[in-house]
Amino acid sequence: MPYHKNKQQAFQAAQQGMEDAEEIYSEMNQDSADYGHQLKHLQQEINEASQQIENALAVASEHERAQLEQFQADLNTIISKLDQ
């Protein structure tokens, strides 16, 4: 049972990290005076979410793995949009 709980907690942490990164990204404003601070905060959230996804992938079921891989793709999309 603890193993299942750890799997679930790992997935939920990855999911929450992804939601946090998406929320920060959606609220960013390039014209804002504190855009640099927003960008740095987003980069921290992306790094944390990426690490949480990696941790969850280590114990994920097949269904969870597909969702976690989608999270990774979504993070990569955000990163590529920032690089433009």
Secondary structure, 3 states (H helix, E strand, C coil): CHHHHHHHHHHHHHHHHHHHHHHHHHHCCCCCCCHHHHHHHHHHHHHHHHHHHHHHHCCCCHHHHHHHHHHHHHHHHHHHHHCC
